Amino acid sequence: MHKSDTSETMKAIRFSRYGDPDVLELVAVPLPHPGAGQIRLRARAAAVNAADLKQESGLFQDRAPATFPASVGLDSSGTVDAIGEGVVGVALGDTVFGFAVDGAFAEQTILSHWMHKPDGMTFDQAAALPVSSETAYRLLVELEPRPGETLLITGAAGTVGLMLSQLALARQIRVVGTARQDDHSELRRLGVQPVDYGPGWVERLTQQQTSPIRYGVDTSGHGTVPDLVAFAGTPDRVITITDSNAHRHGVRFSTGPGTEPEVAWAEAAGAFQRGELKVSIRSVWPLSASMDAQISFRDGTGIGKTIVSIP
């Protein structure tokens, strides 16, 4: 293993019981070391995802029970400071982003999948990419919309919805998306046709839509799957990442990550470098305020990722 000099402990966020974000604690833990095929980062940023709060609440405990004290967080960016056996194509000091193996909310993180950070992309923006871009790319692969066709996204202003919208537009796919009125101007700027979500959204969209909608993606989890099927004409062209009961309507539930997230990250990084992808940051919090970052993510409004900065 190649590594630089570091202390033998680090600060990291852990939780020792299930509950709300107030279960999170900043504690000193042993410094992790990369195994074969892994690298270690001097972390610079991590992103909050809905799965983090679900994990802490115990929602996943039946299929993936936590071993306390448990780590949290998947999205990480930083500078490589140790390299495991068999790793090629990366050197000490390289700036990368990827999936953290044992928690992203920590001063140093172990990655098993990673990609070099594009020039011009900040560490905060890089930390915002892994989960959202892998999910968006996976949805496009599973649906296979073609250029010129129209995709309807419920929850288009959410983190996955925004990423999906932009990657679809980069593929020359038309995008219609439901969102709060406050988010419509940003969606229009990106090239999305916005529709007010909430009661009556189906009627509003029906009145304003001029081209047929062929595909639908549910990222909102607000019971929109049957409506998406009605617009698309068949459940085969609808998919969800939030509605676990979608099978009742013949709709697929997509879950991940896939086995090769680097392919998804490459598409997102390429779109960023071509100016076809904007990575929005809603708020930034220090590592010591990870609890507040999660509460802000859960309760807040606005477009973009919630980031934990790790100086």
FINUKOL-897982 format. One record per residue (C-alpha): y, z negated, x negated; residue number from 1. Coordinates in Angstrom, 1 decimal, m for minus. Layout:
BEGIN
<Y = Y | Z = Z | X = X | num = NUM>;
...
***
This chain:
BEGIN
<Y = 0.0 | Z = 0.0 | X = 0.0 | num = 1>;
<Y = 3.5 | Z = 0.9 | X = m1.3 | num = 2>;
<Y = 6.2 | Z = m1.5 | X = m0.4 | num = 3>;
<Y = 9.6 | Z = m2.9 | X = m1.3 | num = 4>;
<Y = 10.3 | Z = m6.6 | X = m1.9 | num = 5>;
<Y = 10.7 | Z = m8.6 | X = 1.3 | num = 6>;
<Y = 10.5 | Z = m12.2 | X = 2.5 | num = 7>;
<Y = 7.1 | Z = m13.5 | X = 3.8 | num = 8>;
<Y = 8.5 | Z = m14.3 | X = 7.2 | num = 9>;
<Y = 10.7 | Z = m12.6 | X = 9.7 | num = 10>;
<Y = 12.4 | Z = m13.3 | X = 13.0 | num = 11>;
<Y = 10.8 | Z = m11.8 | X = 16.1 | num = 12>;
<Y = 10.9 | Z = m12.2 | X = 19.9 | num = 13>;
<Y = 7.7 | Z = m13.8 | X = 21.4 | num = 14>;
<Y = 6.7 | Z = m15.2 | X = 24.7 | num = 15>;
<Y = 4.1 | Z = m18.0 | X = 25.3 | num = 16>;
<Y = 3.8 | Z = m17.8 | X = 29.1 | num = 17>;
<Y = 4.2 | Z = m15.2 | X = 31.9 | num = 18>;
<Y = 7.5 | Z = m15.1 | X = 33.7 | num = 19>;
<Y = 11.0 | Z = m13.7 | X = 33.9 | num = 20>;
<Y = 13.0 | Z = m12.7 | X = 30.8 | num = 21>;
<Y = 13.8 | Z = m16.4 | X = 30.1 | num = 22>;
<Y = 10.3 | Z = m16.8 | X = 28.6 | num = 23>;
<Y = 11.5 | Z = m14.9 | X = 25.5 | num = 24>;
<Y = 12.1 | Z = m16.8 | X = 22.3 | num = 25>;
<Y = 13.4 | Z = m15.9 | X = 18.9 | num = 26>;
<Y = 11.0 | Z = m17.4 | X = 16.4 | num = 27>;
<Y = 9.9 | Z = m17.1 | X = 12.8 | num = 28>;
<Y = 6.6 | Z = m15.3 | X = 12.3 | num = 29>;
<Y = 4.6 | Z = m14.1 | X = 9.3 | num = 30>;
<Y = 5.7 | Z = m10.8 | X = 7.9 | num = 31>;
<Y = 3.3 | Z = m8.0 | X = 9.0 | num = 32>;
<Y = 1.7 | Z = m5.6 | X = 6.6 | num = 33>;
<Y = 0.7 | Z = m2.0 | X = 7.5 | num = 34>;
<Y = m2.9 | Z = m1.1 | X = 7.7 | num = 35>;
<Y = m4.5 | Z = 2.3 | X = 7.0 | num = 36>;
<Y = m2.5 | Z = 5.0 | X = 8.7 | num = 37>;
<Y = 0.4 | Z = 2.8 | X = 9.4 | num = 38>;
<Y = 4.0 | Z = 2.2 | X = 8.1 | num = 39>;
<Y = 6.4 | Z = m0.7 | X = 8.3 | num = 40>;
<Y = 10.0 | Z = m0.5 | X = 9.1 | num = 41>;
<Y = 13.0 | Z = m2.6 | X = 8.3 | num = 42>;
<Y = 13.9 | Z = m2.3 | X = 12.0 | num = 43>;
<Y = 17.4 | Z = m1.3 | X = 13.1 | num = 44>;
<Y = 17.0 | Z = m0.9 | X = 16.9 | num = 45>;
<Y = 14.6 | Z = m1.3 | X = 19.8 | num = 46>;
<Y = 14.9 | Z = m0.2 | X = 23.4 | num = 47>;
<Y = 14.1 | Z = m2.1 | X = 26.6 | num = 48>;
<Y = 11.6 | Z = m0.5 | X = 29.0 | num = 49>;
<Y = 10.4 | Z = m1.4 | X = 32.4 | num = 50>;
<Y = 6.9 | Z = m1.9 | X = 31.0 | num = 51>;
<Y = 8.3 | Z = m4.8 | X = 28.8 | num = 52>;
<Y = 9.3 | Z = m6.8 | X = 31.9 | num = 53>;
<Y = 6.1 | Z = m6.0 | X = 33.7 | num = 54>;
<Y = 4.1 | Z = m7.2 | X = 30.6 | num = 55>;
<Y = 6.0 | Z = m10.5 | X = 30.5 | num = 56>;
<Y = 5.6 | Z = m11.0 | X = 34.2 | num = 57>;
<Y = 1.8 | Z = m10.9 | X = 34.0 | num = 58>;
<Y = 1.5 | Z = m7.7 | X = 36.0 | num = 59>;
<Y = m0.8 | Z = m6.2 | X = 33.4 | num = 60>;
<Y = m2.9 | Z = m9.4 | X = 32.8 | num = 61>;
<Y = m6.0 | Z = m8.2 | X = 34.7 | num = 62>;
<Y = m6.5 | Z = m5.1 | X = 32.5 | num = 63>;
<Y = m4.6 | Z = m6.2 | X = 29.3 | num = 64>;
<Y = m4.3 | Z = m10.0 | X = 29.2 | num = 65>;
<Y = m1.8 | Z = m11.3 | X = 26.6 | num = 66>;
<Y = m2.8 | Z = m13.4 | X = 23.6 | num = 67>;
<Y = 0.0 | Z = m16.0 | X = 23.3 | num = 68>;
<Y = 2.3 | Z = m16.1 | X = 21.6 | num = 69>;
<Y = 2.7 | Z = m12.4 | X = 22.6 | num = 70>;
<Y = 5.1 | Z = m9.7 | X = 21.2 | num = 71>;
<Y = 7.0 | Z = m7.3 | X = 23.4 | num = 72>;
<Y = 8.6 | Z = m3.9 | X = 23.0 | num = 73>;
<Y = 7.4 | Z = m0.4 | X = 22.0 | num = 74>;
<Y = 10.4 | Z = 1.7 | X = 21.0 | num = 75>;
<Y = 11.5 | Z = 1.1 | X = 17.5 | num = 76>;
<Y = 13.7 | Z = 2.8 | X = 14.8 | num = 77>;
<Y = 14.5 | Z = 1.9 | X = 11.3 | num = 78>;
<Y = 13.9 | Z = 2.5 | X = 7.6 | num = 79>;
<Y = 10.5 | Z = 2.6 | X = 6.0 | num = 80>;
<Y = 9.9 | Z = m0.3 | X = 3.7 | num = 81>;
<Y = 6.1 | Z = m0.3 | X = 3.4 | num = 82>;
<Y = 3.4 | Z = 2.4 | X = 3.6 | num = 83>;
<Y = m0.3 | Z = 1.9 | X = 4.5 | num = 84>;
<Y = m3.3 | Z = 3.5 | X = 2.9 | num = 85>;
<Y = m3.8 | Z = 7.2 | X = 3.6 | num = 86>;
<Y = m0.3 | Z = 7.9 | X = 4.9 | num = 87>;
<Y = 1.4 | Z = 11.1 | X = 3.8 | num = 88>;
<Y = 4.6 | Z = 12.9 | X = 4.6 | num = 89>;
<Y = 6.8 | Z = 9.8 | X = 4.6 | num = 90>;
<Y = 8.5 | Z = 7.8 | X = 1.7 | num = 91>;
<Y = 10.1 | Z = 4.4 | X = 1.3 | num = 92>;
<Y = 13.7 | Z = 4.6 | X = 2.6 | num = 93>;
<Y = 13.0 | Z = 7.3 | X = 5.1 | num = 94>;
<Y = 14.6 | Z = 6.8 | X = 8.5 | num = 95>;
<Y = 12.1 | Z = 7.2 | X = 11.4 | num = 96>;
<Y = 11.4 | Z = 6.2 | X = 15.0 | num = 97>;
<Y = 8.2 | Z = 5.6 | X = 17.0 | num = 98>;
<Y = 5.8 | Z = 3.3 | X = 18.7 | num = 99>;
<Y = 5.6 | Z = m0.3 | X = 17.4 | num = 100>;
<Y = 2.1 | Z = m1.7 | X = 17.2 | num = 101>;
<Y = 2.9 | Z = m5.4 | X = 17.7 | num = 102>;
<Y = 6.3 | Z = m5.6 | X = 19.3 | num = 103>;
<Y = 9.6 | Z = m3.7 | X = 18.6 | num = 104>;
<Y = 11.9 | Z = m6.7 | X = 19.1 | num = 105>;
<Y = 11.5 | Z = m7.9 | X = 15.5 | num = 106>;
<Y = 13.2 | Z = m7.6 | X = 12.1 | num = 107>;
<Y = 10.3 | Z = m5.6 | X = 10.8 | num = 108>;
<Y = 7.8 | Z = m3.5 | X = 12.8 | num = 109>;
<Y = 4.5 | Z = m1.8 | X = 12.2 | num = 110>;
<Y = 4.2 | Z = 1.8 | X = 13.5 | num = 111>;
<Y = 1.1 | Z = 3.9 | X = 14.0 | num = 112>;
<Y = 3.0 | Z = 6.9 | X = 15.4 | num = 113>;
<Y = 6.4 | Z = 8.0 | X = 14.1 | num = 114>;
<Y = 8.8 | Z = 10.9 | X = 13.5 | num = 115>;
<Y = 11.7 | Z = 11.3 | X = 11.1 | num = 116>;
<Y = 15.1 | Z = 10.6 | X = 12.7 | num = 117>;
<Y = 17.1 | Z = 13.8 | X = 13.2 | num = 118>;
<Y = 20.4 | Z = 14.2 | X = 11.2 | num = 119>;
<Y = 23.3 | Z = 13.1 | X = 13.4 | num = 120>;
<Y = 21.2 | Z = 10.8 | X = 15.5 | num = 121>;
<Y = 22.0 | Z = 7.1 | X = 15.4 | num = 122>;
<Y = 19.3 | Z = 4.4 | X = 15.1 | num = 123>;
<Y = 20.2 | Z = 3.3 | X = 18.7 | num = 124>;
<Y = 19.7 | Z = 6.8 | X = 20.0 | num = 125>;
<Y = 16.4 | Z = 7.1 | X = 18.0 | num = 126>;
<Y = 15.1 | Z = 3.9 | X = 19.5 | num = 127>;
<Y = 15.9 | Z = 5.3 | X = 23.0 | num = 128>;
<Y = 13.5 | Z = 8.3 | X = 22.5 | num = 129>;
<Y = 9.9 | Z = 7.3 | X = 22.1 | num = 130>;
<Y = 8.8 | Z = 6.1 | X = 25.6 | num = 131>;
<Y = 11.2 | Z = 8.2 | X = 27.6 | num = 132>;
<Y = 10.6 | Z = 11.5 | X = 25.8 | num = 133>;
<Y = 6.8 | Z = 11.1 | X = 25.6 | num = 134>;
<Y = 6.8 | Z = 10.4 | X = 29.4 | num = 135>;
<Y = 9.0 | Z = 13.3 | X = 30.2 | num = 136>;
<Y = 7.1 | Z = 15.7 | X = 28.0 | num = 137>;
<Y = 3.8 | Z = 14.6 | X = 29.5 | num = 138>;
<Y = 5.1 | Z = 15.2 | X = 33.0 | num = 139>;
<Y = 6.2 | Z = 18.7 | X = 32.1 | num = 140>;
<Y = 2.8 | Z = 19.4 | X = 30.5 | num = 141>;
<Y = 0.9 | Z = 18.1 | X = 33.5 | num = 142>;
<Y = 3.0 | Z = 20.0 | X = 36.1 | num = 143>;
<Y = 3.5 | Z = 23.2 | X = 34.1 | num = 144>;
<Y = 6.7 | Z = 24.4 | X = 35.9 | num = 145>;
<Y = 7.8 | Z = 27.9 | X = 34.8 | num = 146>;
<Y = 11.3 | Z = 29.1 | X = 33.8 | num = 147>;
<Y = 13.4 | Z = 29.9 | X = 36.8 | num = 148>;
<Y = 11.5 | Z = 27.5 | X = 39.2 | num = 149>;
<Y = 13.1 | Z = 24.4 | X = 40.7 | num = 150>;
<Y = 12.0 | Z = 20.9 | X = 40.0 | num = 151>;
<Y = 13.0 | Z = 17.9 | X = 42.2 | num = 152>;
<Y = 13.2 | Z = 14.5 | X = 40.5 | num = 153>;
<Y = 13.7 | Z = 11.3 | X = 42.5 | num = 154>;
<Y = 15.5 | Z = 8.9 | X = 40.2 | num = 155>;
<Y = 17.1 | Z = 11.5 | X = 38.0 | num = 156>;
<Y = 19.7 | Z = 9.1 | X = 36.5 | num = 157>;
<Y = 17.0 | Z = 6.7 | X = 35.2 | num = 158>;
<Y = 16.0 | Z = 6.8 | X = 31.6 | num = 159>;
<Y = 12.9 | Z = 8.9 | X = 32.2 | num = 160>;
<Y = 14.6 | Z = 11.0 | X = 34.9 | num = 161>;
<Y = 17.5 | Z = 11.8 | X = 32.5 | num = 162>;
<Y = 15.1 | Z = 12.8 | X = 29.7 | num = 163>;
<Y = 12.9 | Z = 14.8 | X = 32.1 | num = 164>;
<Y = 15.9 | Z = 16.6 | X = 33.5 | num = 165>;
<Y = 17.3 | Z = 17.7 | X = 30.1 | num = 166>;
<Y = 13.9 | Z = 18.8 | X = 28.7 | num = 167>;
<Y = 13.2 | Z = 20.8 | X = 31.8 | num = 168>;
<Y = 16.7 | Z = 22.4 | X = 31.7 | num = 169>;
<Y = 16.1 | Z = 23.3 | X = 28.0 | num = 170>;
<Y = 13.0 | Z = 25.1 | X = 29.2 | num = 171>;
<Y = 15.2 | Z = 27.1 | X = 31.7 | num = 172>;
<Y = 13.8 | Z = 25.2 | X = 34.7 | num = 173>;
<Y = 16.3 | Z = 24.4 | X = 37.6 | num = 174>;
<Y = 16.6 | Z = 20.7 | X = 38.3 | num = 175>;
<Y = 17.6 | Z = 18.9 | X = 41.5 | num = 176>;
<Y = 17.8 | Z = 15.1 | X = 41.3 | num = 177>;
<Y = 18.4 | Z = 12.1 | X = 43.6 | num = 178>;
<Y = 20.8 | Z = 9.5 | X = 42.2 | num = 179>;
<Y = 23.6 | Z = 7.1 | X = 43.1 | num = 180>;
<Y = 26.9 | Z = 8.8 | X = 43.9 | num = 181>;
<Y = 28.5 | Z = 7.1 | X = 40.8 | num = 182>;
<Y = 26.0 | Z = 9.0 | X = 38.6 | num = 183>;
<Y = 26.5 | Z = 12.5 | X = 40.1 | num = 184>;
<Y = 29.3 | Z = 13.6 | X = 37.7 | num = 185>;
<Y = 27.2 | Z = 12.9 | X = 34.7 | num = 186>;
<Y = 24.2 | Z = 14.7 | X = 36.2 | num = 187>;
<Y = 26.4 | Z = 17.7 | X = 37.0 | num = 188>;
<Y = 27.7 | Z = 17.8 | X = 33.5 | num = 189>;
<Y = 24.1 | Z = 18.0 | X = 32.2 | num = 190>;
<Y = 23.3 | Z = 20.8 | X = 34.7 | num = 191>;
<Y = 21.4 | Z = 18.9 | X = 37.3 | num = 192>;
<Y = 22.2 | Z = 19.4 | X = 41.0 | num = 193>;
<Y = 22.6 | Z = 15.8 | X = 42.3 | num = 194>;
<Y = 21.7 | Z = 14.5 | X = 45.8 | num = 195>;
<Y = 22.6 | Z = 11.1 | X = 47.2 | num = 196>;
<Y = 19.5 | Z = 8.9 | X = 47.3 | num = 197>;
<Y = 18.8 | Z = 6.5 | X = 50.1 | num = 198>;
<Y = 18.3 | Z = 7.0 | X = 53.8 | num = 199>;
<Y = 18.9 | Z = 10.5 | X = 54.8 | num = 200>;
<Y = 18.4 | Z = 12.1 | X = 51.4 | num = 201>;
<Y = 15.8 | Z = 14.5 | X = 52.7 | num = 202>;
<Y = 18.2 | Z = 15.9 | X = 55.3 | num = 203>;
<Y = 21.1 | Z = 16.1 | X = 52.8 | num = 204>;
<Y = 19.0 | Z = 18.0 | X = 50.3 | num = 205>;
<Y = 17.6 | Z = 20.3 | X = 53.0 | num = 206>;
<Y = 21.1 | Z = 21.2 | X = 54.1 | num = 207>;
<Y = 22.4 | Z = 22.0 | X = 50.6 | num = 208>;
<Y = 19.4 | Z = 23.5 | X = 48.9 | num = 209>;
<Y = 19.5 | Z = 27.3 | X = 48.7 | num = 210>;
<Y = 16.4 | Z = 28.0 | X = 46.5 | num = 211>;
<Y = 12.8 | Z = 26.7 | X = 47.2 | num = 212>;
<Y = 11.6 | Z = 23.6 | X = 45.5 | num = 213>;
<Y = 8.3 | Z = 24.2 | X = 43.9 | num = 214>;
<Y = 7.6 | Z = 20.9 | X = 42.0 | num = 215>;
<Y = 8.4 | Z = 17.2 | X = 42.4 | num = 216>;
<Y = 8.4 | Z = 14.2 | X = 40.2 | num = 217>;
<Y = 8.8 | Z = 10.6 | X = 41.4 | num = 218>;
<Y = 10.3 | Z = 8.3 | X = 38.9 | num = 219>;
<Y = 12.0 | Z = 6.0 | X = 41.4 | num = 220>;
<Y = 9.1 | Z = 4.2 | X = 43.1 | num = 221>;
<Y = 10.9 | Z = 4.1 | X = 46.4 | num = 222>;
<Y = 8.2 | Z = 5.7 | X = 48.6 | num = 223>;
<Y = 9.4 | Z = 9.3 | X = 48.1 | num = 224>;
<Y = 6.0 | Z = 10.8 | X = 47.3 | num = 225>;
<Y = 5.3 | Z = 12.2 | X = 50.8 | num = 226>;
<Y = 8.8 | Z = 13.8 | X = 50.9 | num = 227>;
<Y = 8.2 | Z = 15.4 | X = 47.5 | num = 228>;
<Y = 4.9 | Z = 16.8 | X = 48.8 | num = 229>;
<Y = 6.7 | Z = 18.2 | X = 51.9 | num = 230>;
<Y = 9.3 | Z = 19.9 | X = 49.6 | num = 231>;
<Y = 6.7 | Z = 21.3 | X = 47.1 | num = 232>;
<Y = 4.3 | Z = 22.4 | X = 49.8 | num = 233>;
<Y = 1.2 | Z = 20.9 | X = 48.1 | num = 234>;
<Y = 0.3 | Z = 17.6 | X = 46.4 | num = 235>;
<Y = m0.9 | Z = 19.6 | X = 43.4 | num = 236>;
<Y = 2.7 | Z = 20.2 | X = 42.4 | num = 237>;
<Y = 3.8 | Z = 16.6 | X = 42.7 | num = 238>;
<Y = 3.4 | Z = 13.7 | X = 40.2 | num = 239>;
<Y = 4.5 | Z = 10.1 | X = 39.9 | num = 240>;
<Y = 4.9 | Z = 7.5 | X = 37.2 | num = 241>;
<Y = 5.7 | Z = 4.6 | X = 39.6 | num = 242>;
<Y = 3.7 | Z = 4.8 | X = 42.8 | num = 243>;
<Y = 0.1 | Z = 3.6 | X = 42.3 | num = 244>;
<Y = m0.8 | Z = 4.4 | X = 45.9 | num = 245>;
<Y = 0.1 | Z = 8.1 | X = 45.4 | num = 246>;
<Y = m3.6 | Z = 9.1 | X = 45.5 | num = 247>;
<Y = m3.4 | Z = 8.5 | X = 49.3 | num = 248>;
<Y = m1.3 | Z = 11.6 | X = 49.4 | num = 249>;
<Y = m3.4 | Z = 13.5 | X = 46.9 | num = 250>;
<Y = m0.7 | Z = 13.1 | X = 44.2 | num = 251>;
<Y = m1.5 | Z = 12.3 | X = 40.6 | num = 252>;
<Y = m0.3 | Z = 9.1 | X = 38.9 | num = 253>;
<Y = 0.6 | Z = 9.9 | X = 35.3 | num = 254>;
<Y = 0.2 | Z = 7.2 | X = 32.7 | num = 255>;
<Y = 0.4 | Z = 7.1 | X = 29.0 | num = 256>;
<Y = 1.2 | Z = 7.3 | X = 26.2 | num = 257>;
<Y = m0.8 | Z = 10.4 | X = 25.2 | num = 258>;
<Y = m2.8 | Z = 10.7 | X = 22.0 | num = 259>;
<Y = m0.1 | Z = 12.8 | X = 20.1 | num = 260>;
<Y = 3.3 | Z = 11.5 | X = 21.1 | num = 261>;
<Y = 4.8 | Z = 13.3 | X = 18.0 | num = 262>;
<Y = 4.5 | Z = 16.6 | X = 19.8 | num = 263>;
<Y = 6.8 | Z = 15.2 | X = 22.6 | num = 264>;
<Y = 9.2 | Z = 13.7 | X = 20.1 | num = 265>;
<Y = 9.5 | Z = 17.0 | X = 18.2 | num = 266>;
<Y = 10.5 | Z = 18.7 | X = 21.4 | num = 267>;
<Y = 13.1 | Z = 16.0 | X = 22.2 | num = 268>;
<Y = 14.4 | Z = 16.0 | X = 18.6 | num = 269>;
<Y = 14.7 | Z = 19.8 | X = 18.6 | num = 270>;
<Y = 16.6 | Z = 19.7 | X = 21.9 | num = 271>;
<Y = 19.0 | Z = 17.1 | X = 20.4 | num = 272>;
<Y = 19.7 | Z = 19.2 | X = 17.3 | num = 273>;
<Y = 20.4 | Z = 22.2 | X = 19.5 | num = 274>;
<Y = 22.8 | Z = 20.3 | X = 21.6 | num = 275>;
<Y = 20.5 | Z = 20.5 | X = 24.7 | num = 276>;
<Y = 19.8 | Z = 16.8 | X = 24.9 | num = 277>;
<Y = 22.2 | Z = 13.9 | X = 25.2 | num = 278>;
<Y = 20.8 | Z = 10.5 | X = 24.4 | num = 279>;
<Y = 22.9 | Z = 8.0 | X = 26.4 | num = 280>;
<Y = 23.2 | Z = 4.3 | X = 25.5 | num = 281>;
<Y = 24.2 | Z = 2.0 | X = 28.4 | num = 282>;
<Y = 24.5 | Z = m1.3 | X = 26.4 | num = 283>;
<Y = 23.7 | Z = m2.8 | X = 23.0 | num = 284>;
<Y = 22.6 | Z = m6.4 | X = 22.4 | num = 285>;
<Y = 21.7 | Z = m8.4 | X = 19.3 | num = 286>;
<Y = 18.1 | Z = m9.5 | X = 18.7 | num = 287>;
<Y = 19.0 | Z = m13.1 | X = 19.5 | num = 288>;
<Y = 20.1 | Z = m11.9 | X = 23.0 | num = 289>;
<Y = 16.9 | Z = m10.0 | X = 23.9 | num = 290>;
<Y = 16.6 | Z = m12.1 | X = 27.1 | num = 291>;
<Y = 20.1 | Z = m11.1 | X = 28.2 | num = 292>;
<Y = 19.3 | Z = m7.4 | X = 27.3 | num = 293>;
<Y = 16.3 | Z = m7.5 | X = 29.6 | num = 294>;
<Y = 18.3 | Z = m9.1 | X = 32.4 | num = 295>;
<Y = 21.0 | Z = m6.5 | X = 32.0 | num = 296>;
<Y = 18.4 | Z = m3.8 | X = 32.1 | num = 297>;
<Y = 16.8 | Z = m5.3 | X = 35.3 | num = 298>;
<Y = 20.0 | Z = m6.0 | X = 37.2 | num = 299>;
<Y = 22.5 | Z = m3.5 | X = 35.8 | num = 300>;
<Y = 23.7 | Z = 0.0 | X = 36.9 | num = 301>;
<Y = 24.8 | Z = 2.9 | X = 34.9 | num = 302>;
<Y = 23.3 | Z = 5.7 | X = 32.8 | num = 303>;
<Y = 21.5 | Z = 5.3 | X = 29.5 | num = 304>;
<Y = 19.1 | Z = 3.0 | X = 27.6 | num = 305>;
<Y = 19.5 | Z = m0.7 | X = 27.0 | num = 306>;
<Y = 19.2 | Z = m1.3 | X = 23.2 | num = 307>;
<Y = 18.5 | Z = m4.3 | X = 21.1 | num = 308>;
<Y = 20.3 | Z = m3.9 | X = 17.7 | num = 309>;
<Y = 18.7 | Z = m5.4 | X = 14.6 | num = 310>;
<Y = 21.2 | Z = m5.4 | X = 11.7 | num = 311>;
***
